[in-house]
């Protein structure tokens, strides 16, 4: 066995009596030696999953602990749900299905003035909101005259206050007879709103409208009217938009007509003043004349250039070889005649001499023809020169004409600037007027032939059976609500309850191992009866505690042992007596001292005298042999508390207490001291500093967390050697995961097996160096 030096003496760092504390590979109660011990009956492999700071076992423990509260709230919720459901009036639901398209068919292009809708999702959401609006309900109520139907206003759910008022005569119907018509219709619209439901069919443009009413025929009628009202409302919206547009266009047309007339009149007056004549063409008369003059000038220039070239060719010609000469008929005739005469002259020149008269005659004829040709050539040159000069004169004259027309056009353009401004204004006004007039005609036509984008797909049918109330669904809903409320209340109460109920809580708060768990005595039984029965769970728990005490230090059972608790009534006196009796029965000499000089109880439990005792010894009036009393248990001696002194703490602080324990340890194998509560008194810290070991008793469900923490701190401050805690009055039924799996119904093999198992567990020592944090 391995040993390590313990530090169970609190902040002072002092070791426990004996100095060494046994360390085993396994915990005393089945856990890792360096962790908090698991109490008897605990599950070493428990689930540690945390949900909102609590483990699943904690939730189960709370459920078991608060089961009657949870069941009561759950039952009350179910009963209330059943009563509420059964008191409700049966309602019949009729459904109508509609199709809502984002766009309408265009019968007349550009005739619909309804604004174009945005994305499909926004459009459908807008339509759903319109269906859910109060305006639609008021339209239905007005169309069906629901305000005049007194049966329509009858209460649909049972009301206790309404029934009481009706019995005593303070309530009478819906008040429709005294309210005016508008109030009744408004109330009817409110009823319609409260009983209709709009359900879009996901992934489509279909919408279901449900209406519930005690009267199935009326439910069908209102559902159908709701669909018809929405269709009519959609058409009215389009007609209203067209009507508004028509009125607006009429006003604009009147205004534009006046502006057009004024602009035309101003244009005409300015044209007359400036003598501007407008033609159908875009150009003015002056511009047209200038264009024509420019065209004529171009033609004259071409003729002049042509005539000039012809004249210059003739003027520079030295022979008759030009086309214009060759094509002249006179010159052609003279040339032909000359050629004939020349031919004849040459023929006769072979016979006659040039001086021959006939030859002379031919020569004279040739000379005459040459003269005629020269004269004709001169005449042609003069004619071409005259043609050139005439073309030149015409060109010059036309240039002067063009310059004059240019000046006129420039002057006209200067004067036409304001004219054109007035003309553009006239054209603009005329264009706007024509466009508005065309739009007005289209809107007027579209107003009478507009198409609708809302259609009734499935008409409302007469419901055959009630749709509500649904008893099973109501019970489930109320049950779930009640269960949730009960669980919330249980968790809230558990949060407010800071009393210690489980070994884990004690170990977490105190930082000490749990040496034993003493079960709660069942109703109808007494502690004495349970302890006298060696087969009871209480007896077995105390035997396990004693086994743990024997293994609590490296030297075994402490020679002096103090039993204390934070407050009174937690079972410390019973524990001290039972532990003393157990070790006395196994052959050890045991002294039991009742050190509670405030409210002693051990002498009453043992039916012994309390006239003398510890107080007499501490005051020096008696010596120990005179104060010891024999008990009905062999080897067990008892020292009572004695008369109650006024200064118990002063007596316990003297050296006589240490002397008593020192001398007693030489005579007895074990001294068990029963102390008063720690809180509020100085007795327990004084006693704990004088003994070798102290066990701390905690009553399950009896003491609060702060009290335990404060008590443990006081003991540690007094250098007490705390070796562990003992849980008393532990109710395993209220804590999930704890129990006592062995019983003595069949004494024999099962009992022997249990004894062996308990002994094996007891032989596994636990490191006891736990310290309280903060």
Secondary structure as UniProt FT lines:
FT   STRAND          2..5
FT   HELIX           10..12
FT   TURN            17..18
FT   STRAND          20..23
FT   TURN            28..29
FT   TURN            33..34
FT   TURN            40..41
FT   TURN            44..45
FT   STRAND          50..51
FT   TURN            52..53
FT   STRAND          54..55
FT   HELIX           56..65
FT   HELIX           67..87
FT   STRAND          91..100
FT   TURN            109..110
FT   HELIX           120..132
FT   HELIX           134..144
FT   HELIX           146..148
FT   HELIX           150..153
FT   HELIX           160..168
FT   TURN            173..174
FT   TURN            176..178
FT   HELIX           181..195
FT   STRAND          196..200
FT   TURN            202..203
FT   STRAND          206..213
FT   HELIX           216..274
FT   HELIX           285..316
FT   HELIX           323..326
FT   HELIX           329..349
FT   TURN            350..351
FT   TURN            354..355
FT   HELIX           357..449
FT   STRAND          454..458
FT   HELIX           471..496
FT   HELIX           503..510
FT   STRAND          514..519
FT   TURN            523..524
FT   HELIX           527..532
FT   TURN            534..535
FT   HELIX           537..550
FT   TURN            554..555
FT   STRAND          560..565
FT   TURN            568..569
FT   HELIX           572..585
FT   TURN            586..587
FT   STRAND          590..594
FT   HELIX           602..606
FT   HELIX           614..618
FT   TURN            619..620
FT   HELIX           624..627
FT   STRAND          628..630
FT   TURN            634..635
FT   STRAND          636..639
FT   HELIX           648..652
FT   HELIX           655..667
FT   STRAND          670..674
FT   TURN            679..680
FT   HELIX           683..690
FT   STRAND          693..699
FT   TURN            700..702
FT   HELIX           705..717
FT   TURN            718..719
FT   STRAND          722..730
FT   HELIX           732..734
FT   TURN            736..737
FT   TURN            747..748
FT   HELIX           749..762
//
